[in-house]
Amino acid sequence: MAIRVKAIIGSTSSTSYNRRLVNFMKKRYADKLDITPVSINGVDMFSVDTENNPPAAVKAFKDDVKDSDAVLFAVPEYNFSIPGAMKNALDWLSRGGEATLRDKPAFIVGSSMGVFGSVRAQIHLREILSNPGLSPLILPNNEVYIGSIHNKIDDNDELTDEPTIAFLDSVVDNFVDFYERMTEMHSKKG
Ligand SMILES: Cc1cc2nc3c(=O)[nH]c(=O)nc-3n(C[C@H](O)[C@H](O)[C@H](O)COP(=O)(O)O)c2cc1C
């Protein structure tokens, strides 16, 4: 059975390339991953005043992420980091008496129109996710930086760059293998 993956789209843009990349992955890997994009649009600004009784949009967002086997982060780069809206969403996931992401198998992809494909943003994201309030189990040794994304995806959200597709295929296979190992480990632990 396909792994139920919630894909947190780190962009609020209606034309987001990272969202379109997830659309491609949802179709291409449907036999292995059951991917549902999760939007961060409409997630209120975090406040400790309301962390234990969050607004309805935040509660829905947290419940949506929680209801998954695994999480995929699709990361744009804003000013050499992750977009503020994405950081805000992660802050909510880390608080309110629960660490929503803790021990959830996860992997990261990212794209940008520049040549570096969101590498700086992803370095920050990995640092942020290492906080104990977040701490998903992130697939190691697989870093997906898709630069010049505007030249690699068509109007139907199909990636057109064969080396990029082949690389993504291998990352998804590695993630499935990682997921199986992580869940096996957890079941052994009881
Ligand atoms: C406020 C802002 C800052 C940006 N900063 C960077 C950057 O530091 N590095 C980069 O490669 N691209 C940067 N970009 C370009 C984004 O990578 C590009 O807009 C990309 O398409 C964003 O992802 P999205 O299409 O999923 O929203 C920036 C874009 C915006 C709007």
The ligand as an SDF file (V2000), in Angstrom:
LIG
                    3D

 31 33  0  0  0  0  0  0  0  0999 V2000
   10.9370   37.5740   -1.4230 C   0  0  0  0  0  0  0  0  0  0  0  0
   11.6920   36.6580   -2.3470 C   0  0  0  0  0  0  0  0  0  0  0  0
   13.0060   36.3450   -2.0680 C   0  0  0  0  0  0  0  0  0  0  0  0
   13.6900   35.4500   -2.9010 C   0  0  0  0  0  0  0  0  0  0  0  0
   14.9770   35.1010   -2.5610 N   0  0  0  0  0  0  0  0  0  0  0  0
   15.5970   34.1320   -3.2680 C   0  0  0  0  0  0  0  0  0  0  0  0
   16.8480   33.6220   -2.8500 C   0  0  0  0  0  0  0  0  0  0  0  0
   17.4060   34.0440   -1.8430 O   0  0  0  0  0  0  0  0  0  0  0  0
   17.4370   32.6260   -3.5690 N   0  0  0  0  0  0  0  0  0  0  0  0
   16.8160   32.0980   -4.6910 C   0  0  0  0  0  0  0  0  0  0  0  0
   17.3820   31.1880   -5.3020 O   0  0  0  0  0  0  0  0  0  0  0  0
   15.6240   32.5590   -5.1130 N   0  0  0  0  0  0  0  0  0  0  0  0
   15.0050   33.5590   -4.4230 C   0  0  0  0  0  0  0  0  0  0  0  0
   13.7720   34.0180   -4.8300 N   0  0  0  0  0  0  0  0  0  0  0  0
   13.1930   33.4470   -6.0400 C   0  0  0  0  0  0  0  0  0  0  0  0
   12.4030   32.2130   -5.6890 C   0  0  0  0  0  0  0  0  0  0  0  0
   13.2570   31.1070   -5.5850 O   0  0  0  0  0  0  0  0  0  0  0  0
   11.3720   31.9590   -6.7840 C   0  0  0  0  0  0  0  0  0  0  0  0
   10.4580   33.0310   -6.7440 O   0  0  0  0  0  0  0  0  0  0  0  0
   10.6870   30.6320   -6.6040 C   0  0  0  0  0  0  0  0  0  0  0  0
    9.8410   30.4690   -7.7120 O   0  0  0  0  0  0  0  0  0  0  0  0
    9.9180   30.5960   -5.2990 C   0  0  0  0  0  0  0  0  0  0  0  0
    9.2900   29.3350   -5.1400 O   0  0  0  0  0  0  0  0  0  0  0  0
    7.7590   29.1270   -5.4630 P   0  0  0  0  0  0  0  0  0  0  0  0
    7.5930   29.3300   -6.9760 O   0  0  0  0  0  0  0  0  0  0  0  0
    7.4590   27.7310   -5.0480 O   0  0  0  0  0  0  0  0  0  0  0  0
    6.9420   30.1340   -4.7080 O   0  0  0  0  0  0  0  0  0  0  0  0
   13.0740   34.9210   -4.0480 C   0  0  0  0  0  0  0  0  0  0  0  0
   11.7400   35.2650   -4.3190 C   0  0  0  0  0  0  0  0  0  0  0  0
   11.0630   36.1130   -3.4870 C   0  0  0  0  0  0  0  0  0  0  0  0
    9.6070   36.4360   -3.7830 C   0  0  0  0  0  0  0  0  0  0  0  0
  1  2  1  0
  2  3  1  0
  2 30  2  0
  3  4  2  0
  4  5  1  0
  4 28  1  0
  5  6  2  0
  6  7  1  0
  6 13  1  0
  7  8  2  0
  7  9  1  0
  9 10  1  0
 10 11  2  0
 10 12  1  0
 12 13  2  0
 13 14  1  0
 14 15  1  0
 14 28  1  0
 15 16  1  0
 16 17  1  0
 16 18  1  0
 18 19  1  0
 18 20  1  0
 20 21  1  0
 20 22  1  0
 22 23  1  0
 23 24  1  0
 24 25  2  0
 24 26  1  0
 24 27  1  0
 28 29  2  0
 29 30  1  0
 30 31  1  0
M  END
$$$$
